Amino acid sequence: MKTIIIEDEQLAAERVKMLLRQIDDGIDVLIVLDSIEESVKWLQNNAAPDFLILDIHMSDGSAFNIFQQIQIDIPVIFTTAYDQYAINAFKVLSVDYLLKPVTREALSFSINKLKKIRAYDKPVIDYKQLAGYINTEPAAYKTKFLCKIGKKSFFIFSKDISFFYADNKIIYLVCGDGTKYITEHNVEELQELLDPQMFFRANRSVIVSAAFIVMVKPYINHRLKIYMKTGTTPEEIIVSRERVADFKKWAKN
């Protein structure tokens, strides 16, 4: 099978190419394209591959703009660093949707699904119709939290929070002034509740706010170290290696 990868993060594209080689060495990646404009031109001037691997959130806009400009009649595996899209719509319309970082297991499942589609000559999806299912209205993200210190409860506004972190199954939020509170939400729930334009999950246990990042430095093993404003002394937080590429993309938006 022949494919093209449409992805504006080089490391993410290289990871997908590596995984494809491991999953099926018969898959030929014809080219990696890193913009909507470049992708439209290539697809207009070249024979269509057997399928696409497409990042939804590109540096020059939503990848769904491609479907508004040209007709796509082949299966697509969608990838994204964000999970606020209408995942159920993708599933209903039999389109694979993978969250980054893409794992070998998830991509292997998608490739096997594509082979079944090809074997049974399943009708092609109307991607313009699919785009219509995507909610383009701004999501209503959580703006305040009811938190406790001892027996007292306080309203803490999202705009005042420097970061969240997990410690022995207890989730804390830390304000820009250094005050720490306990919150009832776990890290996975917080990732859904918070505005992804402002908050980023740096590793398994920490979510940081863009508004309180003082400085970012390279760190050992291809990681990053973030300095967060928390009172008079910045708090140091490590961005895990698998999250570095997504952090850089997030920082550009």
C-alpha positions as a printed NumPy array, in Angstrom:
array([[  0.   ,   0.   ,   0.   ],
       [  1.09 ,   3.548,  -0.722],
       [  0.463,   6.471,   1.624],
       [  1.414,  10.076,   2.254],
       [  1.823,  11.657,   5.668],
       [  0.475,  15.169,   6.173],
       [  2.117,  16.411,   9.366],
       [  3.836,  19.695,  10.259],
       [  5.947,  18.292,  13.119],
       [  9.019,  16.529,  11.764],
       [  9.518,  14.32 ,  14.823],
       [  5.891,  13.207,  14.777],
       [  6.136,  12.387,  11.058],
       [  9.359,  10.407,  11.566],
       [  7.73 ,   8.48 ,  14.4  ],
       [  4.78 ,   7.482,  12.202],
       [  7.152,   6.408,   9.39 ],
       [  9.13 ,   4.278,  11.839],
       [  5.973,   2.645,  13.21 ],
       [  4.691,   1.909,   9.714],
       [  7.948,   0.114,   8.865],
       [  7.582,  -1.983,  12.008],
       [  3.921,  -2.788,  11.373],
       [  4.097,  -3.578,   7.643],
       [  7.23 ,  -3.143,   5.531],
       [  5.024,  -3.294,   2.441],
       [  3.662,   0.183,   3.153],
       [  5.417,   2.799,   1.021],
       [  5.445,   6.396,   2.326],
       [  5.583,   8.455,  -0.865],
       [  6.139,  11.842,   0.745],
       [  5.692,  13.841,   3.956],
       [  3.845,  17.144,   3.485],
       [  3.898,  19.825,   6.182],
       [  1.198,  22.319,   5.145],
       [ -2.35 ,  22.44 ,   3.801],
       [ -1.291,  24.425,   0.748],
       [  1.476,  21.971,  -0.136],
       [ -0.84 ,  19.001,   0.423],
       [ -3.558,  20.357,  -1.876],
       [ -1.016,  20.991,  -4.652],
       [  0.491,  17.501,  -4.33 ],
       [ -2.873,  15.739,  -4.321],
       [ -4.021,  17.739,  -7.34 ],
       [ -0.952,  16.818,  -9.373],
       [ -0.246,  13.225,  -8.375],
       [ -2.025,   9.898,  -8.43 ],
       [ -3.855,   9.289,  -5.171],
       [ -2.187,   6.902,  -2.707],
       [ -4.105,   4.081,  -1.048],
       [ -4.676,   6.083,   2.128],
       [ -3.628,   9.253,   3.973],
       [ -2.264,   9.817,   7.46 ],
       [ -3.403,  13.324,   8.31 ],
       [ -2.774,  15.608,  11.279],
       [ -5.936,  17.63 ,  11.904],
       [ -4.283,  20.679,  13.459],
       [ -1.764,  22.077,  10.961],
       [  0.314,  25.232,  11.337],
       [ -1.611,  26.928,   8.499],
       [ -5.093,  25.911,   9.641],
       [ -7.442,  22.963,  10.04 ],
       [ -6.684,  20.001,   7.791],
       [-10.389,  19.858,   6.958],
       [ -9.694,  22.805,   4.662],
       [ -8.109,  20.268,   2.321],
       [-11.471,  18.562,   1.838],
       [-13.09 ,  21.89 ,   1.006],
       [-10.653,  22.416,  -1.86 ],
       [-10.344,  18.957,  -3.418],
       [-12.257,  15.693,  -3.509],
       [-10.698,  12.942,  -1.36 ],
       [-11.853,   9.43 ,  -2.228],
       [ -9.478,   7.311,  -0.138],
       [ -9.443,   6.262,   3.53 ],
       [ -7.827,   8.621,   6.034],
       [ -6.215,   7.977,   9.403],
       [ -6.555,  11.207,  11.387],
       [ -4.056,  12.137,  14.095],
       [ -4.111,  15.019,  16.548],
       [ -2.572,  16.246,  19.78 ],
       [ -5.97 ,  17.532,  20.874],
       [ -9.005,  15.555,  21.904],
       [-11.739,  18.204,  21.807],
       [-12.941,  17.1  ,  18.367],
       [-16.075,  15.037,  17.828],
       [-14.5  ,  11.611,  18.3  ],
       [-17.841,   9.853,  18.215],
       [-18.585,  11.309,  14.782],
       [-15.341,   9.858,  13.475],
       [-16.202,   6.454,  14.892],
       [-19.73 ,   6.452,  13.479],
       [-18.389,   7.318,  10.032],
       [-15.686,   4.615,  10.354],
       [-12.736,   6.986,  10.259],
       [ -9.767,   6.209,  12.484],
       [ -8.783,   8.955,  14.898],
       [ -5.503,   8.622,  16.825],
       [ -4.332,  10.829,  19.668],
       [ -0.661,  11.777,  19.798],
       [  1.806,  10.489,  20.608],
       [  0.671,   7.744,  18.215],
       [  1.406,   4.288,  19.598],
       [  2.359,   1.204,  17.61 ],
       [ -0.675,  -0.66 ,  18.945],
       [ -3.119,   2.068,  17.877],
       [ -1.59 ,   2.533,  14.434],
       [ -1.439,  -1.23 ,  13.867],
       [ -5.162,  -1.461,  14.642],
       [ -5.839,   1.309,  12.118],
       [ -3.778,  -0.36 ,   9.4  ],
       [ -5.587,  -3.66 ,   9.929],
       [ -8.885,  -1.799,   9.703],
       [ -7.803,  -0.214,   6.406],
       [ -6.904,  -3.612,   4.983],
       [-10.397,  -4.866,   5.812],
       [-11.949,  -1.814,   4.157],
       [ -9.917,  -2.488,   1.001],
       [-10.764,  -6.193,   1.037],
       [-14.517,  -5.6  ,   1.198],
       [-14.499,  -2.527,  -1.052],
       [-16.278,  -0.458,   1.577],
       [-17.866,   2.777,   0.227],
       [-15.687,   5.863,   0.529],
       [-16.484,   8.353,   3.27 ],
       [-17.761,  11.824,   2.427],
       [-15.156,  13.895,   4.259],
       [-17.011,  17.137,   3.602],
       [-19.923,  15.606,   5.48 ],
       [-17.555,  14.544,   8.244],
       [-16.237,  18.096,   8.571],
       [-19.808,  19.205,   9.191],
       [-19.921,  17.059,  12.33 ],
       [-16.97 ,  18.851,  13.855],
       [-17.937,  21.426,  16.433],
       [-16.15 ,  24.624,  15.454],
       [-17.769,  26.697,  18.191],
       [-15.531,  27.571,  21.159],
       [-15.839,  24.943,  23.882],
       [-17.045,  25.953,  27.334],
       [-14.021,  25.256,  29.512],
       [-13.924,  25.359,  33.292],
       [-13.201,  28.85 ,  34.648],
       [-13.234,  28.211,  38.394],
       [-12.621,  25.452,  40.932],
       [-14.001,  24.952,  44.43 ],
       [-10.96 ,  23.941,  46.499],
       [-10.191,  23.213,  50.122],
       [ -7.588,  24.098,  52.71 ],
       [ -8.478,  22.213,  55.86 ],
       [-12.196,  22.669,  56.437],
       [-12.404,  25.877,  54.443],
       [-13.421,  26.056,  50.767],
       [-12.411,  28.691,  48.242],
       [-13.219,  29.574,  44.647],
       [-10.02 ,  29.587,  42.57 ],
       [-10.217,  30.938,  39.032],
       [ -8.432,  29.166,  36.183],
       [ -6.687,  32.382,  35.157],
       [ -4.926,  32.467,  38.546],
       [ -3.627,  28.864,  38.435],
       [  0.026,  28.25 ,  37.616],
       [ -0.128,  24.443,  37.43 ],
       [ -1.81 ,  21.255,  38.662],
       [  0.06 ,  18.198,  39.897],
       [ -0.672,  14.74 ,  41.274],
       [  1.006,  13.422,  44.423],
       [  0.002,  10.05 ,  45.895],
       [ -3.421,  10.174,  44.217],
       [ -4.104,  13.659,  45.582],
       [ -4.429,  16.418,  42.97 ],
       [ -3.206,  19.884,  43.873],
       [ -3.47 ,  23.181,  42.081],
       [ -0.843,  25.847,  42.68 ],
       [ -1.641,  29.517,  42.153],
       [  0.712,  32.127,  40.8  ],
       [  1.258,  33.444,  44.332],
       [  2.427,  30.007,  45.5  ],
       [ -0.739,  29.047,  47.419],
       [ -1.606,  25.349,  47.073],
       [ -5.084,  23.787,  47.176],
       [ -6.555,  20.308,  46.838],
       [ -8.949,  19.727,  43.945],
       [-11.343,  16.82 ,  43.447],
       [-10.56 ,  16.291,  39.741],
       [ -7.915,  13.845,  38.534],
       [ -5.366,  14.769,  35.85 ],
       [ -7.326,  13.104,  33.024],
       [-10.487,  15.004,  33.993],
       [ -8.572,  18.263,  34.191],
       [ -7.218,  17.733,  30.705],
       [-10.82 ,  17.626,  29.45 ],
       [-12.042,  20.56 ,  31.554],
       [ -9.26 ,  23.065,  30.882],
       [ -8.807,  25.242,  27.796],
       [ -6.108,  23.464,  25.706],
       [ -4.959,  26.808,  24.33 ],
       [ -3.935,  27.873,  27.841],
       [ -3.126,  24.607,  29.637],
       [ -0.752,  21.815,  28.622],
       [ -0.098,  18.393,  30.129],
       [  3.682,  18.398,  30.544],
       [  3.907,  14.816,  31.809],
       [  1.74 ,  12.154,  33.43 ],
       [  1.178,  14.093,  36.621],
       [  1.468,  17.815,  35.776],
       [ -0.607,  20.317,  33.769],
       [  0.864,  23.797,  33.33 ],
       [ -0.627,  27.179,  32.43 ],
       [  0.92 ,  29.218,  29.612],
       [  0.249,  32.415,  31.562],
       [  2.704,  31.44 ,  34.315],
       [  5.586,  29.973,  32.312],
       [  8.622,  32.115,  33.111],
       [ 11.246,  30.271,  31.07 ],
       [ 11.864,  27.037,  29.135],
       [ 15.264,  25.328,  28.868],
       [ 16.571,  22.152,  27.215],
       [ 16.995,  19.29 ,  29.68 ],
       [ 18.727,  15.918,  29.655],
       [ 17.462,  13.033,  27.467],
       [ 15.815,  15.418,  24.974],
       [ 13.394,  16.744,  27.549],
       [ 12.533,  20.32 ,  28.51 ],
       [ 12.546,  22.073,  31.86 ],
       [  9.825,  24.664,  32.483],
       [ 10.069,  27.324,  35.173],
       [  6.631,  28.226,  36.548],
       [  5.783,  31.407,  38.456],
       [  4.769,  30.385,  41.987],
       [  5.371,  33.185,  44.468],
       [  8.96 ,  34.384,  44.805],
       [ 10.679,  31.162,  43.657],
       [  9.879,  29.58 ,  40.257],
       [  8.831,  25.923,  40.32 ],
       [ 10.742,  23.586,  37.997],
       [  8.684,  21.135,  35.928],
       [  9.959,  18.606,  33.375],
       [  8.267,  18.088,  30.006],
       [  8.551,  14.363,  29.268],
       [ 10.382,  13.375,  26.094],
       [  7.248,  12.066,  24.366],
       [  5.469,  15.387,  25.044],
       [  8.211,  17.739,  23.807],
       [  7.058,  17.882,  20.167],
       [  3.478,  18.559,  21.237],
       [  4.654,  21.215,  23.674],
       [  6.499,  23.044,  20.892],
       [  3.424,  22.907,  18.675],
       [  1.223,  24.123,  21.539],
       [  3.615,  26.978,  22.279],
       [  3.378,  28.225,  18.686],
       [ -0.429,  28.501,  18.704]])
